[in-house]
Amino acid sequence: MRNKKLFEKYSIQELLRELAKMKITYLENIDPIKSEISKKQKNILLAFNIKT
């Protein structure tokens, strides 16, 4: 987190709260469906090299 400079914008609690809002729905025989991702969530995921 320090290398990505996320501590300047968010505390650990804020990061976890923001990511906890994300929802994924699993249905049989279909790829998982992700809920909409906010700009904050997208920036956090990109900082950790996670595809959105």
PyMOL Python script that loads the backbone (N, CA, C, O; Angstrom):
from pymol import cmd

cmd.read_pdbstr("""\
ATOM      1  N   MET A   1       0.825  -1.193   0.000  1.00  0.00           N
ATOM      2  CA  MET A   1       0.000   0.000   0.000  1.00  0.00           C
ATOM      3  C   MET A   1       0.865   1.252   0.000  1.00  0.00           C
ATOM      4  O   MET A   1       0.493   2.271  -0.581  1.00  0.00           O
ATOM      5  N   ARG A   2       1.998   1.174   0.640  1.00  0.00           N
ATOM      6  CA  ARG A   2       2.858   2.363   0.647  1.00  0.00           C
ATOM      7  C   ARG A   2       3.428   2.636  -0.732  1.00  0.00           C
ATOM      8  O   ARG A   2       3.511   3.786  -1.163  1.00  0.00           O
ATOM      9  N   ASN A   3       3.826   1.562  -1.429  1.00  0.00           N
ATOM     10  CA  ASN A   3       4.381   1.732  -2.775  1.00  0.00           C
ATOM     11  C   ASN A   3       3.364   2.337  -3.724  1.00  0.00           C
ATOM     12  O   ASN A   3       3.733   3.112  -4.607  1.00  0.00           O
ATOM     13  N   LYS A   4       2.113   2.007  -3.564  1.00  0.00           N
ATOM     14  CA  LYS A   4       1.048   2.507  -4.434  1.00  0.00           C
ATOM     15  C   LYS A   4       0.477   3.829  -3.944  1.00  0.00           C
ATOM     16  O   LYS A   4      -0.390   4.412  -4.595  1.00  0.00           O
ATOM     17  N   LYS A   5       0.961   4.308  -2.793  1.00  0.00           N
ATOM     18  CA  LYS A   5       0.539   5.578  -2.189  1.00  0.00           C
ATOM     19  C   LYS A   5      -0.947   5.607  -1.837  1.00  0.00           C
ATOM     20  O   LYS A   5      -1.589   6.655  -1.910  1.00  0.00           O
ATOM     21  N   LEU A   6      -1.485   4.456  -1.458  1.00  0.00           N
ATOM     22  CA  LEU A   6      -2.889   4.409  -1.054  1.00  0.00           C
ATOM     23  C   LEU A   6      -3.094   4.966   0.348  1.00  0.00           C
ATOM     24  O   LEU A   6      -4.188   5.421   0.681  1.00  0.00           O
ATOM     25  N   PHE A   7      -2.043   4.936   1.180  1.00  0.00           N
ATOM     26  CA  PHE A   7      -2.172   5.468   2.535  1.00  0.00           C
ATOM     27  C   PHE A   7      -2.416   6.969   2.527  1.00  0.00           C
ATOM     28  O   PHE A   7      -2.971   7.511   3.482  1.00  0.00           O
ATOM     29  N   GLU A   8      -2.012   7.637   1.472  1.00  0.00           N
ATOM     30  CA  GLU A   8      -2.247   9.078   1.381  1.00  0.00           C
ATOM     31  C   GLU A   8      -3.735   9.388   1.219  1.00  0.00           C
ATOM     32  O   GLU A   8      -4.205  10.450   1.626  1.00  0.00           O
ATOM     33  N   LYS A   9      -4.475   8.438   0.613  1.00  0.00           N
ATOM     34  CA  LYS A   9      -5.891   8.671   0.342  1.00  0.00           C
ATOM     35  C   LYS A   9      -6.813   7.924   1.292  1.00  0.00           C
ATOM     36  O   LYS A   9      -7.865   8.438   1.672  1.00  0.00           O
ATOM     37  N   TYR A  10      -6.417   6.691   1.685  1.00  0.00           N
ATOM     38  CA  TYR A  10      -7.312   5.831   2.448  1.00  0.00           C
ATOM     39  C   TYR A  10      -6.599   5.174   3.623  1.00  0.00           C
ATOM     40  O   TYR A  10      -5.404   4.888   3.561  1.00  0.00           O
ATOM     41  N   SER A  11      -7.350   4.939   4.690  1.00  0.00           N
ATOM     42  CA  SER A  11      -6.841   4.101   5.771  1.00  0.00           C
ATOM     43  C   SER A  11      -7.184   2.656   5.415  1.00  0.00           C
ATOM     44  O   SER A  11      -7.936   2.420   4.469  1.00  0.00           O
ATOM     45  N   ILE A  12      -6.657   1.702   6.143  1.00  0.00           N
ATOM     46  CA  ILE A  12      -6.958   0.294   5.875  1.00  0.00           C
ATOM     47  C   ILE A  12      -8.449   0.039   6.038  1.00  0.00           C
ATOM     48  O   ILE A  12      -9.045  -0.684   5.239  1.00  0.00           O
ATOM     49  N   GLN A  13      -9.052   0.618   7.056  1.00  0.00           N
ATOM     50  CA  GLN A  13     -10.493   0.440   7.276  1.00  0.00           C
ATOM     51  C   GLN A  13     -11.298   0.986   6.101  1.00  0.00           C
ATOM     52  O   GLN A  13     -12.266   0.359   5.672  1.00  0.00           O
ATOM     53  N   GLU A  14     -10.912   2.133   5.584  1.00  0.00           N
ATOM     54  CA  GLU A  14     -11.630   2.723   4.449  1.00  0.00           C
ATOM     55  C   GLU A  14     -11.509   1.844   3.208  1.00  0.00           C
ATOM     56  O   GLU A  14     -12.475   1.682   2.462  1.00  0.00           O
ATOM     57  N   LEU A  15     -10.313   1.272   2.984  1.00  0.00           N
ATOM     58  CA  LEU A  15     -10.124   0.363   1.854  1.00  0.00           C
ATOM     59  C   LEU A  15     -11.037  -0.849   1.971  1.00  0.00           C
ATOM     60  O   LEU A  15     -11.712  -1.224   1.012  1.00  0.00           O
ATOM     61  N   LEU A  16     -11.053  -1.456   3.146  1.00  0.00           N
ATOM     62  CA  LEU A  16     -11.859  -2.654   3.346  1.00  0.00           C
ATOM     63  C   LEU A  16     -13.346  -2.351   3.239  1.00  0.00           C
ATOM     64  O   LEU A  16     -14.097  -3.140   2.666  1.00  0.00           O
ATOM     65  N   ARG A  17     -13.778  -1.225   3.781  1.00  0.00           N
ATOM     66  CA  ARG A  17     -15.197  -0.841   3.676  1.00  0.00           C
ATOM     67  C   ARG A  17     -15.606  -0.632   2.223  1.00  0.00           C
ATOM     68  O   ARG A  17     -16.683  -1.051   1.798  1.00  0.00           O
ATOM     69  N   GLU A  18     -14.735   0.019   1.478  1.00  0.00           N
ATOM     70  CA  GLU A  18     -15.037   0.295   0.070  1.00  0.00           C
ATOM     71  C   GLU A  18     -15.108  -1.006  -0.729  1.00  0.00           C
ATOM     72  O   GLU A  18     -15.998  -1.174  -1.562  1.00  0.00           O
ATOM     73  N   LEU A  19     -14.193  -1.908  -0.485  1.00  0.00           N
ATOM     74  CA  LEU A  19     -14.189  -3.176  -1.226  1.00  0.00           C
ATOM     75  C   LEU A  19     -15.304  -4.109  -0.765  1.00  0.00           C
ATOM     76  O   LEU A  19     -15.757  -4.953  -1.538  1.00  0.00           O
ATOM     77  N   ALA A  20     -15.748  -3.974   0.471  1.00  0.00           N
ATOM     78  CA  ALA A  20     -16.831  -4.821   0.985  1.00  0.00           C
ATOM     79  C   ALA A  20     -18.157  -4.518   0.300  1.00  0.00           C
ATOM     80  O   ALA A  20     -19.072  -5.340   0.339  1.00  0.00           O
ATOM     81  N   LYS A  21     -18.273  -3.368  -0.316  1.00  0.00           N
ATOM     82  CA  LYS A  21     -19.508  -2.978  -1.001  1.00  0.00           C
ATOM     83  C   LYS A  21     -19.699  -3.734  -2.319  1.00  0.00           C
ATOM     84  O   LYS A  21     -20.803  -3.786  -2.861  1.00  0.00           O
ATOM     85  N   MET A  22     -18.613  -4.317  -2.822  1.00  0.00           N
ATOM     86  CA  MET A  22     -18.697  -5.024  -4.097  1.00  0.00           C
ATOM     87  C   MET A  22     -19.481  -6.325  -3.935  1.00  0.00           C
ATOM     88  O   MET A  22     -19.350  -7.024  -2.930  1.00  0.00           O
ATOM     89  N   LYS A  23     -20.288  -6.630  -4.929  1.00  0.00           N
ATOM     90  CA  LYS A  23     -21.108  -7.842  -4.910  1.00  0.00           C
ATOM     91  C   LYS A  23     -20.851  -8.649  -6.174  1.00  0.00           C
ATOM     92  O   LYS A  23     -20.712  -8.095  -7.264  1.00  0.00           O
ATOM     93  N   ILE A  24     -20.791  -9.969  -6.011  1.00  0.00           N
ATOM     94  CA  ILE A  24     -20.668 -10.885  -7.148  1.00  0.00           C
ATOM     95  C   ILE A  24     -21.777 -11.914  -7.026  1.00  0.00           C
ATOM     96  O   ILE A  24     -21.962 -12.524  -5.973  1.00  0.00           O
ATOM     97  N   THR A  25     -22.519 -12.101  -8.124  1.00  0.00           N
ATOM     98  CA  THR A  25     -23.610 -13.065  -8.146  1.00  0.00           C
ATOM     99  C   THR A  25     -23.169 -14.279  -8.955  1.00  0.00           C
ATOM    100  O   THR A  25     -22.683 -14.151 -10.079  1.00  0.00           O
ATOM    101  N   TYR A  26     -23.346 -15.454  -8.367  1.00  0.00           N
ATOM    102  CA  TYR A  26     -22.985 -16.701  -9.040  1.00  0.00           C
ATOM    103  C   TYR A  26     -24.253 -17.445  -9.433  1.00  0.00           C
ATOM    104  O   TYR A  26     -25.120 -17.706  -8.599  1.00  0.00           O
ATOM    105  N   LEU A  27     -24.350 -17.780 -10.714  1.00  0.00           N
ATOM    106  CA  LEU A  27     -25.464 -18.557 -11.234  1.00  0.00           C
ATOM    107  C   LEU A  27     -24.899 -19.808 -11.900  1.00  0.00           C
ATOM    108  O   LEU A  27     -23.775 -19.798 -12.403  1.00  0.00           O
ATOM    109  N   GLU A  28     -25.666 -20.859 -11.902  1.00  0.00           N
ATOM    110  CA  GLU A  28     -25.205 -22.098 -12.516  1.00  0.00           C
ATOM    111  C   GLU A  28     -24.982 -21.916 -14.008  1.00  0.00           C
ATOM    112  O   GLU A  28     -25.773 -21.271 -14.695  1.00  0.00           O
ATOM    113  N   ASN A  29     -23.899 -22.490 -14.494  1.00  0.00           N
ATOM    114  CA  ASN A  29     -23.558 -22.517 -15.922  1.00  0.00           C
ATOM    115  C   ASN A  29     -23.372 -21.137 -16.550  1.00  0.00           C
ATOM    116  O   ASN A  29     -23.425 -21.005 -17.773  1.00  0.00           O
ATOM    117  N   ILE A  30     -23.157 -20.118 -15.737  1.00  0.00           N
ATOM    118  CA  ILE A  30     -22.939 -18.759 -16.239  1.00  0.00           C
ATOM    119  C   ILE A  30     -21.748 -18.170 -15.494  1.00  0.00           C
ATOM    120  O   ILE A  30     -21.539 -18.463 -14.317  1.00  0.00           O
ATOM    121  N   ASP A  31     -20.974 -17.343 -16.178  1.00  0.00           N
ATOM    122  CA  ASP A  31     -19.855 -16.667 -15.530  1.00  0.00           C
ATOM    123  C   ASP A  31     -20.367 -15.783 -14.398  1.00  0.00           C
ATOM    124  O   ASP A  31     -21.497 -15.298 -14.455  1.00  0.00           O
ATOM    125  N   PRO A  32     -19.545 -15.568 -13.368  1.00  0.00           N
ATOM    126  CA  PRO A  32     -19.965 -14.683 -12.269  1.00  0.00           C
ATOM    127  C   PRO A  32     -20.308 -13.278 -12.780  1.00  0.00           C
ATOM    128  O   PRO A  32     -19.669 -12.762 -13.697  1.00  0.00           O
ATOM    129  N   ILE A  33     -21.319 -12.681 -12.174  1.00  0.00           N
ATOM    130  CA  ILE A  33     -21.768 -11.343 -12.554  1.00  0.00           C
ATOM    131  C   ILE A  33     -21.379 -10.383 -11.438  1.00  0.00           C
ATOM    132  O   ILE A  33     -21.795 -10.547 -10.291  1.00  0.00           O
ATOM    133  N   LYS A  34     -20.573  -9.374 -11.788  1.00  0.00           N
ATOM    134  CA  LYS A  34     -20.132  -8.382 -10.809  1.00  0.00           C
ATOM    135  C   LYS A  34     -21.083  -7.190 -10.803  1.00  0.00           C
ATOM    136  O   LYS A  34     -21.620  -6.806 -11.842  1.00  0.00           O
ATOM    137  N   SER A  35     -21.283  -6.613  -9.624  1.00  0.00           N
ATOM    138  CA  SER A  35     -22.064  -5.379  -9.537  1.00  0.00           C
ATOM    139  C   SER A  35     -21.226  -4.239 -10.124  1.00  0.00           C
ATOM    140  O   SER A  35     -20.052  -4.419 -10.449  1.00  0.00           O
ATOM    141  N   GLU A  36     -21.836  -3.089 -10.250  1.00  0.00           N
ATOM    142  CA  GLU A  36     -21.097  -1.933 -10.752  1.00  0.00           C
ATOM    143  C   GLU A  36     -19.959  -1.599  -9.792  1.00  0.00           C
ATOM    144  O   GLU A  36     -20.083  -1.770  -8.579  1.00  0.00           O
ATOM    145  N   ILE A  37     -18.856  -1.123 -10.348  1.00  0.00           N
ATOM    146  CA  ILE A  37     -17.682  -0.790  -9.544  1.00  0.00           C
ATOM    147  C   ILE A  37     -17.497   0.720  -9.576  1.00  0.00           C
ATOM    148  O   ILE A  37     -17.469   1.330 -10.645  1.00  0.00           O
ATOM    149  N   SER A  38     -17.371   1.320  -8.387  1.00  0.00           N
ATOM    150  CA  SER A  38     -17.183   2.769  -8.306  1.00  0.00           C
ATOM    151  C   SER A  38     -15.755   3.132  -8.723  1.00  0.00           C
ATOM    152  O   SER A  38     -14.894   2.262  -8.852  1.00  0.00           O
ATOM    153  N   LYS A  39     -15.523   4.406  -8.926  1.00  0.00           N
ATOM    154  CA  LYS A  39     -14.198   4.876  -9.313  1.00  0.00           C
ATOM    155  C   LYS A  39     -13.178   4.571  -8.213  1.00  0.00           C
ATOM    156  O   LYS A  39     -12.047   4.181  -8.505  1.00  0.00           O
ATOM    157  N   LYS A  40     -13.575   4.747  -6.953  1.00  0.00           N
ATOM    158  CA  LYS A  40     -12.690   4.441  -5.830  1.00  0.00           C
ATOM    159  C   LYS A  40     -12.305   2.967  -5.829  1.00  0.00           C
ATOM    160  O   LYS A  40     -11.133   2.620  -5.680  1.00  0.00           O
ATOM    161  N   GLN A  41     -13.306   2.102  -5.998  1.00  0.00           N
ATOM    162  CA  GLN A  41     -13.053   0.667  -6.005  1.00  0.00           C
ATOM    163  C   GLN A  41     -12.132   0.291  -7.158  1.00  0.00           C
ATOM    164  O   GLN A  41     -11.219  -0.518  -6.993  1.00  0.00           O
ATOM    165  N   LYS A  42     -12.373   0.875  -8.315  1.00  0.00           N
ATOM    166  CA  LYS A  42     -11.549   0.582  -9.484  1.00  0.00           C
ATOM    167  C   LYS A  42     -10.097   0.990  -9.239  1.00  0.00           C
ATOM    168  O   LYS A  42      -9.180   0.243  -9.581  1.00  0.00           O
ATOM    169  N   ASN A  43      -9.881   2.159  -8.656  1.00  0.00           N
ATOM    170  CA  ASN A  43      -8.525   2.624  -8.364  1.00  0.00           C
ATOM    171  C   ASN A  43      -7.818   1.714  -7.367  1.00  0.00           C
ATOM    172  O   ASN A  43      -6.627   1.440  -7.512  1.00  0.00           O
ATOM    173  N   ILE A  44      -8.543   1.246  -6.362  1.00  0.00           N
ATOM    174  CA  ILE A  44      -7.963   0.346  -5.366  1.00  0.00           C
ATOM    175  C   ILE A  44      -7.567  -0.977  -6.022  1.00  0.00           C
ATOM    176  O   ILE A  44      -6.467  -1.481  -5.799  1.00  0.00           O
ATOM    177  N   LEU A  45      -8.465  -1.533  -6.829  1.00  0.00           N
ATOM    178  CA  LEU A  45      -8.177  -2.802  -7.492  1.00  0.00           C
ATOM    179  C   LEU A  45      -7.008  -2.670  -8.466  1.00  0.00           C
ATOM    180  O   LEU A  45      -6.163  -3.562  -8.542  1.00  0.00           O
ATOM    181  N   LEU A  46      -6.955  -1.590  -9.197  1.00  0.00           N
ATOM    182  CA  LEU A  46      -5.846  -1.372 -10.127  1.00  0.00           C
ATOM    183  C   LEU A  46      -4.516  -1.217  -9.391  1.00  0.00           C
ATOM    184  O   LEU A  46      -3.480  -1.656  -9.892  1.00  0.00           O
ATOM    185  N   ALA A  47      -4.533  -0.607  -8.223  1.00  0.00           N
ATOM    186  CA  ALA A  47      -3.311  -0.445  -7.436  1.00  0.00           C
ATOM    187  C   ALA A  47      -2.736  -1.797  -7.016  1.00  0.00           C
ATOM    188  O   ALA A  47      -1.524  -1.934  -6.850  1.00  0.00           O
ATOM    189  N   PHE A  48      -3.604  -2.792  -6.844  1.00  0.00           N
ATOM    190  CA  PHE A  48      -3.160  -4.127  -6.468  1.00  0.00           C
ATOM    191  C   PHE A  48      -3.084  -5.073  -7.678  1.00  0.00           C
ATOM    192  O   PHE A  48      -2.979  -6.289  -7.516  1.00  0.00           O
ATOM    193  N   ASN A  49      -3.139  -4.500  -8.890  1.00  0.00           N
ATOM    194  CA  ASN A  49      -3.059  -5.274 -10.138  1.00  0.00           C
ATOM    195  C   ASN A  49      -4.125  -6.335 -10.250  1.00  0.00           C
ATOM    196  O   ASN A  49      -3.847  -7.457 -10.673  1.00  0.00           O
ATOM    197  N   ILE A  50      -5.355  -5.989  -9.872  1.00  0.00           N
ATOM    198  CA  ILE A  50      -6.489  -6.893  -9.983  1.00  0.00           C
ATOM    199  C   ILE A  50      -7.341  -6.402 -11.146  1.00  0.00           C
ATOM    200  O   ILE A  50      -7.725  -5.233 -11.198  1.00  0.00           O
ATOM    201  N   LYS A  51      -7.633  -7.310 -12.082  1.00  0.00           N
ATOM    202  CA  LYS A  51      -8.436  -6.931 -13.254  1.00  0.00           C
ATOM    203  C   LYS A  51      -9.848  -6.570 -12.823  1.00  0.00           C
ATOM    204  O   LYS A  51     -10.412  -7.192 -11.923  1.00  0.00           O
ATOM    205  N   THR A  52     -10.418  -5.551 -13.477  1.00  0.00           N
ATOM    206  CA  THR A  52     -11.791  -5.152 -13.184  1.00  0.00           C
ATOM    207  C   THR A  52     -12.705  -5.523 -14.318  1.00  0.00           C
ATOM    208  O   THR A  52     -13.907  -5.265 -14.252  1.00  0.00           O
TER     209      THR A  52
END
""", "prot")
cmd.dss("prot")
cmd.show_as("cartoon", "prot")
cmd.util.cbc("prot")
cmd.orient("prot")
